[in-house]
Amino acid sequence: EAQVTQNPRYLITVTGKKLTVTCSQNMNHEYMSWYRQDPGLGLRQIYYSMNVEVTDKGDVPEGYKVSRKEKRNFPLILESPSPNQTSLYFCASSLYPPPGGEQYFGPGTRLTVT
Amino acid sequence: DQQVKQNSPSLSVQEGRISILNCDYTNSMFDYFLWYKKYPAEGPTFLISISSIKDKNEDGRFTVFLNKSAKHLSLHIVPSQPGDSAVYFCAASVRAGGTSYGKLTFGQGTILTVHP
């Protein structure tokens, strides 16, 4: 089944404790992206990747890191999480960058930073 | 600075009637627009899109209209069904060649509730 998977689905952590949210797709997609969803702000793009070893900042990259060492994986790293990074995070992938390809979203990761 | 705005947080419609969801944008470089639908506890799913060279695109019960001069687009759902109840996001992007190629900018979302 074609899908985007994210792990963990739920995470509660404390300020400053490094964490990684994994994202994997099995559709051989070139493009991958991370978004956060917050009430009243909608979805905001954090980072995106056009291909392996090619990553770019989205609209809200501060406090996040990404890497794209393999086509299928695009982990999101929070080196020193803070409470303002409490949010619902979505990973997405598409064969081509938007708007050329329909984006497939993962189920989301709800992160709480205390 | 919110470049894509959905000013109605929610919309309530009776089953069988028309639902109209609105979206405004400020960046004149945007030339492709998309609508996504999101159910609770799931990721968004693509619904319909429109290029800036068109002013209308239809797919079954869903039609998107684009008014470039007003920097405004709308999604019409006719007839509305209870299963359409979800959060709808509009999004905008720049096609290849633009400096923002690869970025996708979303609005805040509108919660649509269709009553039986």
Chai-1 contact restraints between the chains, C-beta under 6 A:
chainA,res_idxA,chainB,res_idxB,connection_type,confidence,min_distance_angstrom,max_distance_angstrom,comment,restraint_id
A,G40,B,Q108,contact,1.0,0.0,6.0,A-B,restraint_1
A,G42,B,F106,contact,1.0,0.0,6.0,A-B,restraint_2
A,G42,B,G107,contact,1.0,0.0,6.0,A-B,restraint_3
A,G42,B,Q108,contact,1.0,0.0,6.0,A-B,restraint_4
A,G42,B,G109,contact,1.0,0.0,6.0,A-B,restraint_5
A,L43,B,F106,contact,1.0,0.0,6.0,A-B,restraint_6
A,Q45,B,L104,contact,1.0,0.0,6.0,A-B,restraint_7
A,Y48,B,G102,contact,1.0,0.0,6.0,A-B,restraint_8
A,M50,B,G102,contact,1.0,0.0,6.0,A-B,restraint_9
A,F90,B,G43,contact,1.0,0.0,6.0,A-B,restraint_10
A,P97,B,G102,contact,1.0,0.0,6.0,A-B,restraint_11
A,P98,B,S93,contact,1.0,0.0,6.0,A-B,restraint_12
A,P98,B,L104,contact,1.0,0.0,6.0,A-B,restraint_13
A,P99,B,Y32,contact,1.0,0.0,6.0,A-B,restraint_14
A,P99,B,S93,contact,1.0,0.0,6.0,A-B,restraint_15
A,E102,B,F46,contact,1.0,0.0,6.0,A-B,restraint_16
A,F105,B,G43,contact,1.0,0.0,6.0,A-B,restraint_17
A,F105,B,P44,contact,1.0,0.0,6.0,A-B,restraint_18
A,G106,B,G43,contact,1.0,0.0,6.0,A-B,restraint_19
A,P107,B,G43,contact,1.0,0.0,6.0,A-B,restraint_20
A,G108,B,G43,contact,1.0,0.0,6.0,A-B,restraint_21
